[in-house]
């Protein structure tokens, strides 16, 4: 997320998983850092980790070690082993960190952290982040599941979201029909590896999202949303 020259990176990715094998591919070294540098970005102001699972935060170690990061934001709940390992590196490099704030300001705009509950699993403790930029509404769900979704629509007015970063890679544990009907996304973004072992995205989730325009990283590659002159432009780059 780039707003007013402030850069916020939400999650880093981690191990690349395939149905028949597992291997480590440095997303940070081979994808994230070249992209940032090609766009003239020399600093990440806020590295927001939705939660402490490896597929969302494992690359944070390399980023923090090889790129300028001002602050890291963790989710609520207890720190797990991966997060504690990262915190040790942050302390070594004197980088600030905090648990989910209510708001993260980016000039006159702000990222609002909506998930204030503490649940019994790391996925549901995910940071859920809302951004309203001009007239466009963005909602990033992390790996939050249907219980969190229900709590969110009871607590907030989240209708008519323009861009929904779909929860838990399109898993059947997220994107419940009641929630999707309430947020009514115009565009839905599903991050899932090609031929992943979990079969993401799930057919039920896709059915619930069918009234939106769905973009999938396993089929569409990288997806960029750019707002210029109050107009939203979408670009994809095939994997």
N, C-alpha and C positions, 0 to 999 in steps of 0.2 A: 504494500500500500504506500503510494507516494502522494503526500499532501503537503503543499507549502514547503517543498524541498525537504520535508522530514520523511524519513524512510522507516517504515515499520514492516518487518518480515514476520509473517505468522506461520510458524512451523518450518522445519528444515528438511523433512524426509529422513529416511534412514536406510536400513537394509532393503535391497531390492529382492523381492521374493517371487519365485516361480513355482508352478505346481510340481515340477519334477526335480527341482534343484534350488539351491540357495547360493548366492554369491554376493560379495560386497562390491558395490559400485559407488564411488565417491560422487554423489550428487553435488555436494558443495564445491568440490574441486573442479569437476567437469561440466557442471551446468550453472549452479547458482553464482559462483564468483565470476566466471566469464561473462554472464549476463549482466551482473551489476557493473562490472568494469566497462563493458561495451556501452553502457548507458551513462557513463560518467559518474557513477555512484561510488564514493570512496568511504562511506560510513553508514552503518545501520544504527539509527537512533534508538529503535526499540526492537528487540528480538522477542516476540511473544510466542511462548510455547503453550499450545492448547492443553497439553497434558504430558505425562511422563512416559509414554510408550515409545519404543525405539523407532517405530516407523514414522513418528512425528517429530522426534527431537534428537535422534542419534547423531545427525550431522552437525548439531550445535557445537560439539567439541572442536571439530575442524574449523568451523567458521570463527569461533571465538579465538582460536589459536592463530588464525591466518588472515583475519580481517578486523577492522576497527568496529567494535560494538560498544555502544554507550551504556546500554542497560538491557537486562534480561528480565522478562516477566513470566513467572510460573503460574500454574493454576492453584486453586484452593485444595485443601486436604493435606495429608501428610506427604512429605517429600519421600520419594522412593529411591532406590539405589542409583538409578541412572541420574536422577536430579541431584542427589548428593554428590555424585562424582563430578557433575558439571559445576556445582557450587564451589567445590574445592578449586577448580580451575579459575573460576571467576574471582575468588579471593586472591589467588596467586597473581592474577593479572590486574587486580584492583578495579574490577568491573562491577557496577552497581546491579543489584537484583532485588526483586520484591515479589510477593504473592499478588494475585489478581487485585488490582485497584478497582474502585468503582468506575473511574474514568481515566483515560490516557489522552492528554491534550496534544493536538497537532495544530498549533496556531488557533484559529477560530473554530476549527473542527475538533471532534473528539471521538475516540473509540470508547464505547460504553460496554462494560463487562456485566453481562446480565445474569450469569449463573452464580448466585450467591449461596446456594445450598451446598451441603456436604453430604455426599452419597457414599455408598459402601464399595465403590469400584472406581478405578482410575478414569475409565471412559466417561462416566456420568459426572465426574468432577471436572470435565473439560471446561476451559474458558469458552464461553459463548459470547461473541463480540458483534456489536451492532454499530454501524457507521452510517450516518446520513450526510451525504456530500451533495450540496446544492439540493436538487429535488430527487435525488436517487438514494434508495435505501439498500444497504448491504447487510447480510447476516451470515456470520461464519460460525458453524456449529461444532467444530472439532469432531469428537467421537461421541457426543452426547446422544443418549438413547431416548426412547419414548417417554419414560418417566420424567426426564428433564423437560422434554418438549411440552408435556402436559402442564408442568409447573410454570413454564415460561408463558404459555398463552393465558394462564389464569392470572398471572402477575402483570403482564405487559400488553400493550396494544401493538401487535406486530403484523398488522394486515398490510397486504399489497407490497411485499418485499420485491425490489427489482432484481437483485442478484442474491441467490441463496447458495452458499457453499454447503453442499449437502452433508449431513452428518454421517460419520462412520463409513465413508466410501460407498454409500448406497446400500449398506447392510440392511437386512430385514429387521434389525433391532432398532432402527432409526426411521425417520421420515414416515411416521404414522399418518394415516389419512386425515385424522382430525387436525393435526398440526399443519400439514401441508395445505389443507383447505383453508385454514385460518390465515397462514402467512401468504398464501396465494402467489408464489414466486412467478416472476416473468421469465427469468432465466435461472436454470439450476446447473450447478457445476459439480460434477462427481470426479473425485480424484481416485483413480484405481489403476493398478498396474495391469498390463496386458497379460491375459492367461493366468491371473493370480489364483493362488491355491484356494481362496475362500469363495470364489465365484461371484465376487462383487463386480458390478452392482446387482442386487437382487431384483427379480422380476416384480415382486410386490411393491418394492420401493419405486421402481420405474413406472408402474401403473399409477401409483399415487401422485407421481410428478408429471404425468402425461399432459397436463394442461399448460405446462411451461415448456420453453425451449431448452432442451437438455444438451449440455456439453459434457463429454467424457474424455478424460485424459488418455484412456486406453485406445480411443478411436480418433479423437481430435487433436491429441498432443497438447502442447501448451495453449492456454486460453488467456488472452489479455483483454481487460476492460479498460478503456481509456475515455475520460470525460474531457471534452474540449468544447468551449462555447456552449456549455449546457447540453451537449449532445453526447450520447453514449455510443461508442464505437467498439465493436468486438472483433478481435483478430485471433486466428488460430494458427498453429504451426505444427504440421503433421509430425508424429513421433518417428 
